Amino acid sequence: MATGPDDELVRLLFEFWPRSLRDPKAAVLDSSLQERQIAVYSTIFVLGATQGHFTLTDPPRLLAGNIVAMEDGYQMSAVRTA
């Protein structure tokens, strides 16, 4: 998660994102990053459900994609300057 407006790595990732709308190579990189993030959260959901820590009400991949989207939104708020 972003530490604040001066978090250079997160800011760089957000500044890179519009390029992925126009550049196919950048789009592949962006999609790859998103898929890796989804895979991490999905694995956590499957493992947690398998171990009985919680019950999933939706498919793990759907839940993971939503977590990634929320994470991006929260980070955008953290790096945005007034």
Secondary structure in CASP SS format (residue, H / E / C, confidence):
PFRMAT SS
TARGET T0000
AUTHOR 0000-0000-0000
METHOD secondary structure of the structure
MODEL  1
M C 1.00
A C 1.00
T C 1.00
G C 1.00
P C 1.00
D C 1.00
D C 1.00
E H 1.00
L H 1.00
V H 1.00
R H 1.00
L H 1.00
L H 1.00
F H 1.00
E H 1.00
F H 1.00
W H 1.00
P H 1.00
R H 1.00
S H 1.00
L H 1.00
R C 1.00
D C 1.00
P H 1.00
K H 1.00
A H 1.00
A H 1.00
V H 1.00
L H 1.00
D H 1.00
S H 1.00
S H 1.00
L H 1.00
Q H 1.00
E H 1.00
R H 1.00
Q H 1.00
I H 1.00
A H 1.00
V H 1.00
Y H 1.00
S H 1.00
T H 1.00
I H 1.00
F H 1.00
V H 1.00
L H 1.00
G H 1.00
A H 1.00
T H 1.00
Q C 1.00
G C 1.00
H C 1.00
F C 1.00
T C 1.00
L C 1.00
T C 1.00
D C 1.00
P C 1.00
P H 1.00
R H 1.00
L H 1.00
L H 1.00
A H 1.00
G H 1.00
N H 1.00
I H 1.00
V H 1.00
A H 1.00
M H 1.00
E H 1.00
D H 1.00
G H 1.00
Y H 1.00
Q H 1.00
M H 1.00
S H 1.00
A H 1.00
V H 1.00
R C 1.00
T C 1.00
A C 1.00
END
